[in-house]
Amino acid sequence: MRLPRLAVGLAAVCVASGVPAHAWAATPGATAQRTVITAASPVVDMEAAVLAAQIDPRRDDDTLTPGAKSSVLAVEKALQARNLLDAQWVDGYFGTMTVSAYAAYQRSLGYTGLAANGLPGTTSLTKLGLDRYTVGNTIGPGAKVQRDGYVVDARTQAMLAEAQCLLDYTLVLEQGSYNVGGDPTSAGTHDGGGVVDIAVTGMTAARRTAVVRALRQVGFAAWVRNPSQGDWPWHIHAVAINDTDLSSQAQHQVGDYYLGMNGLANQGPDDGPRIPIKTWEQYQRGQ
């Protein structure tokens, strides 16, 4: 066995109806930074690589994230070339050794905090691939914005707006993102971007389940939380899959969600509605 590695209103029209929403995507400037290499150079699918960096460290075997192997291999070879990753870990598996190596590379660029969380960002991924690969399917959290008196990023805001559209129901936050140390019971999951808690006051059990289902449809790992699970009131906890500003703890929750778990420390079975898992970008593409 392999060792494990470490307020948009309801007037918005659903993306499924054809309204584009790109405010949360990587900036044109970041895209322009891509190095033009020969046609034979590999293309790193950023979406796939970031997803693997969340799932692979939570596996207890060496199963690869579907569709990510070639992109992860290209990243690992580039890290190895910089003496940041031993050859034995160049295997297409974005486990804890690769996450740690990527974080070290981010720090070598002068990044700190969330910018050195081990998840590839557009700028660092492009710089790492200089003369080695190009970058496709770039993603990013976008600017920080206000919602219900809390801070979230633009990508998360767009996802919440889409969930509201599917539900025809307004979602109200009781905790936002980038809330370092704001709630000790959150165990660091809200320290970065992409994570929110949603109030459930007045919701029936059926409504809570419907909200979780809609959140999952648009690309959140989401669960109903109740007082029997921890020192918190009833609420819905949601983590935006592939948000590159996720804290390490939130990254682990995404991985656990993909592996059928509840995102809690006990790694119990997923207690939410099981639907096909997808990212926000996949949802927009109708995949």
Stockholm file with secondary structure:
# STOCKHOLM 1.0

chainA/1-287         MRLPRLAVGLAAVCVASGVPAHAWAATPGATAQRTVITAASPVVDMEAAVLAAQIDPRRDDDTLTPGAKSSVLAVEKALQARNLLDAQWVDGYFGTMTVSAYAAYQRSLGYTGLAANGLPGTTSLTKLGLDRYTVGNTIGPGAKVQRDGYVVDARTQAMLAEAQCLLDYTLVLEQGSYNVGGDPTSAGTHDGGGVVDIAVTGMTAARRTAVVRALRQVGFAAWVRNPSQGDWPWHIHAVAINDTDLSSQAQHQVGDYYLGMNGLANQGPDDGPRIPIKTWEQYQRGQ
#=GR chainA/1-287 SS CCCCCCCCCTTSCCGGGTCCCCTTSCCHHHHHTCCCCCTTSCEEEHHHHHHHHHHGGGCSSCCCCTTCHHHHHHHHHHHHHTTSSCGGGCSSCCCHHHHHHHHHHHHHTTCCGGGGSSSCCHHHHHHHTTTTCEEESCCCCCCEEEETTEEEEHHHHHHHHHHHHHHTSCCCEEECSSCTTSCGGGTTTTSSSSEEEECCTTCCHHHHHHHHHHHHHTTEEEEEECTTTSSSCSEEEEEETTCTTCCHHHHHHHHHHHTTBCSSTTCCBCCSCCCCCCCHHHHHHTC
#=GC SS_cons         CCCCCCCCCTTSCCGGGTCCCCTTSCCHHHHHTCCCCCTTSCEEEHHHHHHHHHHGGGCSSCCCCTTCHHHHHHHHHHHHHTTSSCGGGCSSCCCHHHHHHHHHHHHHTTCCGGGGSSSCCHHHHHHHTTTTCEEESCCCCCCEEEETTEEEEHHHHHHHHHHHHHHTSCCCEEECSSCTTSCGGGTTTTSSSSEEEECCTTCCHHHHHHHHHHHHHTTEEEEEECTTTSSSCSEEEEEETTCTTCCHHHHHHHHHHHTTBCSSTTCCBCCSCCCCCCCHHHHHHTC
//
